[in-house]
Amino acid sequence: MPSDIRAALAAYDLVAGTLLGAEVSRRVARRAFAASPVVWNRLLGLEGCGEQFRHRLRESGLWTQAPVFLQRTLDEAAATSIRRAILIHVQLAEIASLGASLGIRVLALKGAARLLGGEMPGMRSIGDIDLLVAPANVEHFHTALREHLGYRTDGDAYPHHAPGLTRAGSLGVEIHWRLSDQPLALDNEIWRHTYAHRVGEGVVEIPSSTNMVLHTLEHAGALNWDHRFRLRDILDVADTWTAEVSAGRTLSHVEGSTHRAAFETLMAAAHLINGRVPACRRDGWRTVRRVARVRVAAGMAPRDRRLAMRFFRYASVVAEGSSRSLWRAGRHLVKRTMAR
């Protein structure tokens, strides 16, 4: 096995063990901390959990053993997350005011919702601002953001959201009309139980605690079907599962989903971090680690970052072994090939 792959697997075991609060052997820590900056940057990019790893690494006592380049990388990730959190509050104030002037309800999703809900900035990576509006208002609101707030269209529309919006000096904004590429009962249910937050001259709503967990599961296990069980997604389930979450309603949603196995695996792994999450499967973490080791190894092979992510996703689907995901991956590969 090439040395970079061995180092990457040791780094993964160190990150995972630290996040789980498990004891990490000296041998694993030594091999992981000996990994190159390229290996560490690739791993943290694929797993998406640098900020959380930094926080828990400091708590574990292993921080002083980490190489300086890794400490700086993690510190920079946290600083970037804090800067983006500030931008989110500024942008949401403008967007909320615009929504109020148009009479359009705006619901924040994912990272933006968690920040409004009181999460400390710098604890999670944030790439853009995801918002949900009623389907009938999407086109109007999308146009208004361009005409009144200076955003411009960037990219194509998706089955569940309009084309992305960008603006110099701001985070990208995505206007969703539903939560996933397939219609869900949650698309309507999420509007029935919300918390309103005054932002600027308007209001931005966030989902209830239970709906936040359900959306997290749908996003991690169904929408991102080709790279499930990333450490970031497991942490998201663990971190959003508060005492207010209805376990009964969540389990009912999971049991009725075609992605039940993936949801239960995510919850079983999250249970090791947050005991409130039901441990639906005994082999949850074993599945996560098995899939992770295959795709981390695959993701280290290419030099190009975009190609590495493609390897990571295909290896993830193969390692998971879900017939449904394998069929979808095959269909996508055929479409990609025919488009060339």
Secondary structure as UniProt FT lines:
FT   HELIX           3..20
FT   HELIX           26..33
FT   HELIX           37..47
FT   HELIX           50..60
FT   HELIX           63..65
FT   HELIX           68..102
FT   STRAND          107..108
FT   HELIX           110..116
FT   TURN            117..118
FT   TURN            121..122
FT   STRAND          128..132
FT   HELIX           135..137
FT   HELIX           138..149
FT   STRAND          152..154
FT   STRAND          164..166
FT   TURN            168..169
FT   STRAND          172..176
FT   HELIX           186..189
FT   TURN            190..192
FT   STRAND          194..199
FT   TURN            200..201
FT   STRAND          202..207
FT   HELIX           209..217
FT   HELIX           218..223
FT   HELIX           225..227
FT   TURN            228..229
FT   HELIX           231..240
FT   TURN            243..244
FT   HELIX           247..255
FT   TURN            258..259
FT   HELIX           260..271
FT   TURN            272..273
FT   TURN            275..276
FT   TURN            282..283
FT   HELIX           284..300
FT   HELIX           305..320
FT   HELIX           323..339
//
